[in-house]
Amino acid sequence: MINLKKLRLSTGLALGLVGALAGAMAIPANARAETEITFYHYQTGNFKALRAIFDEFEAANPDIKVKDVFAQSRQITGVLQAALAAERPVDIATVIGKNISFFLNNTNAVDMVEASKGDTAWLEAYLPNFLDLGRSGDAIYAIPHAYGTPMIYYNKDIFKKAGLDPQTPPATWDAFLEMGTTIMDKTGMAGGAHLQASMGDYGTMVMVNNAGATYLNAEGTRAEFDTPDGIAALQNWQDMATSGMMPIASDKDWGTAFMAGQMGMYITSSAALRGFNAASKDKFELGVANYPLFGDKPRRVSNSGAALMLYAPEGARRDASMALLRFISQKPIANRWARESGYMPLVKDPLSDPDMKAYVDSFPLVAPVIAQMADTVPTNVWPAKGTLEAQTIIRAMLDELWAAERPAAEIVPEAVAAVNASLSPNF
């Protein structure tokens, strides 16, 4: 759990009145003048599903209108910063998980516990480990919304061609490397790859954390993956490249190759499941498995994706925003969003919802995603200063690892030292 409170600005923590649930619990009479709230997001392929939820909420709360503002995922951080700095209306914002500390340090996000004014049952609906990313003591500044978890996607037809059992995907990293090399040797196709994501930052984080190392300290101000476990994890990534099983390419290229049936395995977000399933139709049989383990270490996978932060000023806009947040946190709505978007279900016991259980029964490829929810840990967050430089260093570290002129034992400590130098203004 990160200590967000000490990064928090001291201003802008006004208490909000409790918003009402849609339907039976309507907006109070003194807030019945039509209120427009502005919701920033980066959903493209999932926009219809998101807008449908907004429309349903508006139908139940006819005095509230939800205006959505779209920006590409790579641009949402800058767009949101600019809107807040210019004091344009921002009521609810989609914030990339690793940037939450930055927004807490530089903006006036609202504590949702305080805004709930004691009625926090809606927050308790979420799995506690999914709330940890935005938790600081008793305060919660961000709630999960579009979280993914990295899964192994594999082509069962290629497994058969390589003489591998299509019902037995790799459970460990040793097996992943061995099977990937077999695929390359027997079929001539790429054996497998592991997503990089965001300058290699997220991919590195997932790999070293799962190996038992610590990517960043609790405050996000120091990199700490220059340990034996962290170095071993990144040596593994180098071995994937030097063996030839993983072509040096981008996430987009790897995803395209996998969907075209030209790669045996690809580790990427659970959010890709629906797209991969559609792409595999009439081409190959798709398999899905949990993230590989490093030996006997427990699985620890950092979530990808984004959370929601509250910025609405005290008054009608905050009341309306809280009503919307409560609405989307209801299990049937949250589960429907997960089914239609491909993101993880985020509420407790999702299969107690008959619609969700029927969905999993009809689409068993999603079952490993739900099983891995318990292994999900909060993504590491970067501090306010030096982040871009640090991520650029990590990108260069991966390039050098894959060039394989030196081993990870020499490359990684140098990179960690350089990252920490760039983060030193935060110490």
Secondary structure, 3 states (H helix, E strand, C coil): CCCCHHHCCCCCCCCCCCCCCCCCCCCCHHHCCCEEEEEEECCCCCHHHHHHHHHHHHHHCCCEEEEEEECCCCCHHHHHHHHHHCCCCCCEEEEEHHHHHHHHHHCCCCCHHHHHCCCCHHHHCECHHHHHHHEECCEECCEEEEEECEEEEEEHHHHHHCCCCCCCCCCEHHHHHHHHHHHHHHHCCEEEEECCCCCCHHHHHHHHHHCCCEEECCCCCCEECCCHHHHHHHHHHHHHHHCCCCCCCCHHHHHHHHHCCCEEEEEEEHHHHHHHHHHHCCCCCEEEECCCECCCCCCCEECEEEEEEECCCCCHHHHHHHHHHHHHHCHHHHHHHHHHHCCCCCECCHHHCHHHHHHHHHCHHHHHHHHHHHHEECCCCCCCCCHHHHHHHHHHHHHHHHHCCCCHHHHHHHHHHHHHHHHHHHC
